[in-house]
Amino acid sequence: MRGLILDKRTTLFAALILQALALPFTSHGYDLIVGYVAGKNVAEGISPYEGGIFHNLSYPSQVQGIGETPLWPLFLGMVYAASGGDIFVFNIFMKVPVLLANVFLSLLLLKRGLEGPFFYLTNPLIVVITVLWGKPDSLATLVALLALFSRRRPIISAVLFSISLNIKPLAVGLVPLAASSMGLRRGVPYLFLTCLLSLAIFSTPFLLLGWSLSTPLAGAANWLRQAGGVSPLNILEYWYGWSYGGYGVDTTLLGIVWLLVFSAASIRLLIKAPIHEDRLWHIALAYSSLFILGRPHVSEQNLILPLVLLHFATGRPARRTLWLTLLAYSILNFSVPQLLYPLWPSVTVDIYNTTWPFDGYRLLARTSVSIIFYLSFIREIYRAMRLEANSTRPIGY
């Protein structure tokens, strides 16, 4: 038994060392450039949502504005200043909070006594979509979980949710859940406070730093109409050739339906009787999944929140089929090879030149894997709900 514990510690230590060593040399090329330009803009007094020019071998020189809410680009501005503009150093500093978020998330699961708490430090998929990629989804997830744990202190919980949403708005599905757990009388003021604080944090940089709201407001429509990512709608890319600038299909109607369904479900949840603690994580899983998986566009790293909530709801990490399927999607989506961009600047051009004769088969395979992932995840939610329905085990704060 002692040898087994020592072996686990050695594995964990080795995983952390390897991830720390990989920080400067791995990052999704385009997302790294977007973050770098956003940080440069902030450091120079320009809005991170305006984009800019970055000449490179793999992507267009005209770089779009960042998609995250203001706290993350403000942090990237500090990172750019601290790095002196060196993109490798920038890449290291940018990903430190992501690695730390995974560490604290694992410690949180360990404290709760759940199975496989170090899944978020040793699993290949999680390492790829968090630390190696460098997006702040695990950080936003950790803060949202702390907000959910703090709901007995509504002001602290509202502040934490507001911070999480302004790092990345993944946890919108958890806010009505937290409000509902307090009952209608306390939940409505809590919901109002969270919305007010979130709006205040979001708007402050625009008011104080003179950023224009036009670009982020225009980009917000992508939440409704952009198809792609981990979605069966990938079949549209196969038929209409979006990768090659071909004719695309406007999916705004699907996005509006998703938003209406989520809003109606949230209102219904809020006006029901308070959620008992033994149902909290299962309902959290359901609402988080409804908000994230129902969107027309879901990138791989966005799924860290529902995967963590699945862990809390079932007491164990995602099943192998689920994470292997998502990893296969990331490979077929070229997300994994693009992580080598810092050391392989022409990565996307070289991959395209090598694979374009087979791209139709790749897109069909990617769509098939998306469907398999969705079916597997829905099955996991169903199993979690059945487990909750048949169990009297309380799940406390």
N, C-alpha and C positions, 0 to 999 in steps of 0.2 A: 504493500500500500504506500509506504514511504517512497519507494522507487517510482511508483506511478505519479505521485504528486511532484517529485523532482523532475520527472520527464515532462510533465505539463508546464512546469515553470520554465524549463529549458526551451520548450517549443514556443512559449509566449515571448520569452526574451529574444529568441532568434527572430521571431516574426516582427517584433518592434524594431530591432536593429536593421533588418532588411528594408522595412518601410521607411525608416529614417534615412537610410542610404539612398533610397530610390527617389526621395523628395525632389531633388533638383533635376532629375533626368527623365521623369515621366510626367505627362500631363496631356489631356486631350487638346490637340493643337489649336483648334479654333476657339475653344472656351478659354484657353490660356491667353490667346491674343486678345479676345474680348475683355477679359479681366485686366490684362496689362494696359490696354488702351484706356479702360475706365479708370484705373488707378492713376495713370498719367494725367488724364483729364482733371480728376479731382485735385491732384497735387498742383496743377497749373491753374486752378480756379475755373475749370470748365465742367459742365454737366457730364457725368458718366454715361448719360443716356443719349448723348450726341454722336458717339462713335468717333472714328478718326482714321488715320492712315497708318498702316503697318506693312511695309514691304516684306514679303516672304515667298517661299517657293511652293507652298502648298495651298494657300487660300487667296481669295481676292484681297488686294491691298486696302480697299475700302472696308473698314471693319464696322459692324453694327454696334449700337449702344448696348449696354449690359441689360440683362433681363431681370436681375434680382432687385428686390426692394432696397431702400437707401442705405441701411446699416452696413450691408456687405460692401458696396462700392466705396463707402466712406472708409471702411477698414482697408480696402485695397489702395486707397489714396495714401494712407499711412505706410502701407507696405512698400509702395512705389518710392516714397520719400526715403524710407529706411534702407532700401536696396540700392539707392543711387541710380536707378534705372536699369540695372543689370537684370536681364530676364531670368537667369538661372537663380540668382539670389531672391528675386521677386517670387519665383516659383516655390522656393523653400518656405519663405515667410508666409506666403498665402495659404499653404497647406498645414501649417503647424496647428491652428485651431481645429482643423478637421481631424487630425490624428488625435489630439487631446480629447475631442468630443467622443471619438470611438473608445478611448481609454476610460473616460468617465461613464460612458454608457455601459461598458462592460462591468465596471465597479458597481453601478446601480443595479444591474441584473444579478451580480454576485451577492450583493446585500439582500436582495429579495429572495435569494435561495433558489433561483430558477436554473433549469438545466442548460448547460452550454453557454455560460455567460461570456466567454471569450470568443464566441463565434464572430464577433464584430472586429476582432483583431487578427484572426487567423484564417477566416474563410476567404478563398480567392475572389469570389464575386464581390463581397463587401469591401475588400481591400481595393479592388479595381474601381468600383463606383464611388468610393469615398476618398481615400488617401491618394491613390495614384492619379485619379481624375482631378481632385482638388476642388470640387464643388461643395457648397456649405450645407447640403441637405442633412447630413448627420448632426451638424451643429444646431440647425433649426429644430431638428427632431428632439435632441437632448433638452433644449430649453422648453419646448412644448411639453415634454414629459414632466419636467420640474413644475411647470404651470399647473398641470393636471394634479400632481401630488400636493400642490399648495392650495387647492381650491377651498379648504377650510379657512384660509386667510384670503378672502376675495381680492383685496387690493394688490397683494403680492402676486397672486395668480394672474390678475388682469395685466399687470406690468410685464410679467414673464411671457404671457401669450403675445402681447404687443411687440416685445423684442423678437420673439420667434418669427412672427408674421413679417417683421421688417428685415429679417435676415433672408427669409424665403417663405412665401405664404402657403406652406404645405399643410399647416395645422388648422386651417379654417374649419375643417370638419370636426375638430375637437372642441371648439369654442361653444357651440350650442349644447354639446354633451356636458361640459363643465357647468354651464348655466342651468341645465335641466337637473343636474344632480343636487342643486341648491334649492330646488322648488321654485315655483313661479314668482313668489313674492321677493325672494332674494336674487333669483336668476336673471330677471329682466334688468334691474339696475346693474348687475355684474356685466351683462351683455352690453349694455349701453356704455359702461365705463371702459370695457375692452375695446369697443369700436372707437370711442373718443380718444383713448390713448394711442391706439394704432394709427389713427388719422393724424394725430399731433406729431408722432414720431416720423411718419411718412412725409408730412408737409413741411416740417421745420427746415430741412436742407434746401428745399425749393424757395422758401421765403427768405431765409438768411443768406443763402449763397447765390441766389438769383438764377437757379436752374429753371429751365423751361419745362412746363408740364406737358407740352404738346406731344413729345416723342413717347414718354411712357404711357400716356393715355391712348395714343394710336396703337402702341404695342399690346395694350391690354386686350384688344380684340382678338389677339392670337389665342387667348385662352378659350375662345369660342369657336374659332374657325380653322385652326391649324391642325391638319391631319398628319399622322406619322408617329414616330416614337414606338413605344411598346403598345401596339394597337392593331386589331384586325383590319383597321382602315388602311394599313400598309398596302393592301391589295390595290388601292387607288393609285399608288405610286407606280405599281407594276403596269397598270392599264394606261395611265396618262403620262408616264415618264417624267415625274416631277424632278428627278435627279438631273435631267438634261434640259431643264427649263421649258418643258412641254406644257400643254394645257392642263390646268388643275381644276379640281372640283371644289366649289365653295361649300364648306361644311358648317357654316354658321348656324344653320337650322338645328343640326345635331347638338352643337354647343349650347344653343338656347334651351333645347329640351333638357340637356344635362343640368343646366343651371336652375331651371324651374323645378325639376325633380328634387334636386338637392335642397333648394329653398323650402319647398313644401314639406320635405321630410324633417328639416331642421325646426320648422314652426310646430309641426306635430310633436316632435320630441320635446320641445320647450314647454308646451302646454299640458303634457302628460304628468302623471305623478312622478315625484323625484325618483331617479334611478338608484336602486340599491347597490351597495358596494360590490356584491358578488356578480353583478352584471356589467360593471363599469368597463372593463377592458374588452369585453365582447362587443358591446355597443360602440366603443371607441374604434375597434377594428372595422366594424360595419360602416360607420359614418366616414371614417378616414378613407376607406376603400371606395365608398360611393363618391366622395369628392375627387379623389385622385384618379382612380381607374375609369371613372365615367367621362373624363375629359377626352376631347379629340386628339390631344397630344400628351404623351407621358414619356419623358426620358427615363433611362434606366435608374439614374441616381435619385429621381423623385420617389422611387419605390422603397427607399430605406425606411420611411415612416410606417407604411403598412406592414412591412416585414418585421419591424420592431414590435408593433402592436400585436401582430400574430404571435410573437414570442411571449408577450405578456399574457395574452388570452389563453394560450395552450400550455404555457410553462416550459416550452422547448423551442429551439430555433426552427426556422423553415425547413421543411423536408428536403432531402437531396434532390428530388425531381424538380422541385420548384426553383431552387437556386441554380441548378445546372441548366435548366431551360432558359432562365434569364441570362446566364453567362453565355450560352450559345447564341441568344439573340444579340448580345453585345458584340460578339465576334462577327456575326453575319452583318451587323450594322456598321462594321469597321470601327466601332468605338475603341476596341482593344488595341488594334495595331496603331491607331492614331495617338495612343498614349505615348508612343515612342517619338513623337514630334520633336522634342528638344534635341534629341540626338540624331534624328533622321528628318531634316527639314523638308525634304521633298516627298514625305511619306504618302500623302493623298494622291499626288500625281503618279507616283510609282505604282501604288495599289490600283489606281484606275487603269493605267496602261496595261497592267498585268491581267486584270479581271474583267475588263469591259466585255469581252466576247461571251462571258458567262453571267453577265449581270442580271439577266432575266431570271435565270435559275436561282441566283442569290436572293433576289427580291421575293420570289415565290417561297423560298425556304424561310426567309425572315418573317413573312406573313404567317406561315404555318407554325413557326415557333411562337409567334405572338399569341396565336389562338390557343396553342397548347398551354402556354403560361396562364392565360386568362382562365381557361377551364380548370387548371390545377389550382389556381388561387381561389376561385369560387368554391371549389371542393374543400379547400382548407378552411374557408370561412364557414361553410356548412358544417364541417366537422367540429369547429370551435363552438358554434352555436348549439349543436347537439350536446357537446361536452358540458356547456354551461347549463343547458336545460335539465340535464340529468345529474347535476352535481349540487351539493349543498355547501361546497367549500367556499368560505368567504375570501374575497380578495380585498385586502385593506389598502390603506394609503401607503 
